[in-house]
């Protein structure tokens, strides 16, 4: 089991694409270490709702500043006091269906790295199989 954080599927897409390494939250935690990044069940076309997809090392939490905007995939400062959750070593795991929760929570599974014999070029195909399609409501 590992700590987990639920993220809206549209924001998770930014992590998946490698454009996001910072999560903006209005709260902080003393925990540092591996965190399973999971999507909420919000159904947004072209995203993957309700899955654990990545694991990253939560290495620091700082008051959110302008310098964090780009790595948080944001264009403007948050309206309320917020914190930059800084992740490193973010990697894909075998997708696992999850029901997200508020706050930092414990998974009931141990995330499994995608096997080394699966080339990086195959990962998008794996994710496409669980992507909420454009033809669905």
C-alpha positions in Angstrom: 0.0 0.0 0.0 1.1 3.5 -0.7 -0.2 7.1 -0.2 -2.4 8.3 -3.0 -3.6 11.7 -4.3 -6.7 12.2 -6.4 -6.4 14.6 -9.3 -8.9 15.7 -11.9 -8.4 13.8 -15.2 -7.7 16.9 -17.2 -4.9 17.9 -14.8 -3.6 14.3 -14.9 -3.2 14.6 -18.6 -0.6 17.3 -18.0 1.3 14.9 -15.7 1.1 12.2 -18.3 2.4 14.5 -21.0 5.3 15.5 -18.8 4.3 19.1 -18.7 3.3 19.1 -15.0 5.5 18.2 -12.0 3.8 20.4 -9.4 0.3 20.0 -8.0 -1.4 23.1 -6.6 -3.3 22.4 -3.4 -4.9 24.6 -0.7 -3.5 22.3 2.1 -0.2 20.7 2.9 1.2 17.6 4.6 4.3 16.6 6.4 4.5 13.4 4.3 7.3 13.0 1.8 7.9 10.0 -0.3 6.1 8.0 -3.0 2.6 9.0 -3.9 0.3 7.2 -6.3 -1.3 9.8 -8.6 -4.9 8.8 -9.4 -7.7 10.4 -11.4 -11.0 11.2 -10.0 -14.1 9.7 -11.6 -15.0 13.0 -13.3 -15.8 12.0 -16.9 -14.1 14.4 -19.3 -13.8 13.5 -22.9 -10.3 12.4 -23.9 -9.2 11.7 -20.3 -8.9 8.7 -18.1 -11.3 8.9 -15.2 -11.1 6.6 -12.1 -7.6 5.1 -12.5 -4.3 5.0 -10.6 -1.8 5.9 -13.4 1.5 7.3 -12.1 3.7 7.2 -9.0 6.0 10.2 -8.1 8.1 11.1 -5.2 6.7 14.0 -3.3 9.9 15.8 -2.4 8.8 19.2 -1.1 5.8 21.4 -0.4 6.2 25.2 -0.6 3.9 28.2 -0.6 2.8 28.6 -4.2 4.6 31.3 -6.0 4.8 32.6 -9.6 7.9 30.5 -10.2 5.7 27.4 -9.8 3.1 28.3 -12.5 4.8 26.6 -15.5 5.6 23.4 -13.7 2.0 23.3 -12.4 0.7 23.8 -16.0 -1.1 26.9 -14.8 -1.3 30.4 -16.4 -2.4 32.5 -13.4 -1.9 32.5 -9.6 -4.5 30.7 -7.5 -7.2 32.9 -5.9 -6.6 31.5 -2.4 -3.5 30.6 -0.4 -2.1 27.5 -2.0 0.9 25.2 -1.8 3.1 23.8 -4.5 3.4 20.0 -4.1 6.7 19.3 -5.9 7.1 15.8 -7.5 10.2 14.1 -8.9 10.7 10.8 -10.6 7.2 10.5 -11.9 6.6 7.2 -13.7 3.8 5.1 -15.2 2.4 2.2 -13.4 0.0 -0.6 -14.5 -3.4 1.2 -14.6 -5.6 0.2 -11.6 -9.3 1.2 -11.3 -9.8 3.4 -8.2 -12.4 5.4 -6.5 -10.7 8.6 -5.5 -10.9 10.2 -2.1 -10.3 13.6 -0.6 -7.0 14.4 1.1 -3.9 12.0 1.0 -5.2 8.4 1.3 -3.9 4.9 1.4 -4.3 2.6 -1.6 -5.5 -1.0 -1.0 -2.9 -2.2 -3.7 0.8 -2.0 -4.3 1.4 0.0 -7.6 3.3 -2.1 -10.2 5.7 -0.5 -12.6 5.0 -1.2 -16.2 7.3 -4.1 -17.2 10.6 -3.2 -18.8 9.8 -5.4 -21.8 7.0 -3.0 -22.8 8.5 -0.2 -24.9 7.6 3.4 -24.1 5.8 3.6 -27.5 3.2 1.0 -26.3 2.2 3.1 -23.2 -0.1 5.5 -25.2 -1.9 2.4 -26.6 -2.4 1.0 -23.1 -3.9 4.4 -22.0 -6.0 4.8 -25.1 -7.8 1.6 -24.1 -9.1 3.2 -20.9 -9.6 6.8 -22.2 -13.1 8.2 -22.0 -14.0 8.5 -25.6 -15.4 11.3 -27.6 -18.5 9.3 -28.6 -19.5 8.8 -24.9 -21.6 11.2 -22.9 
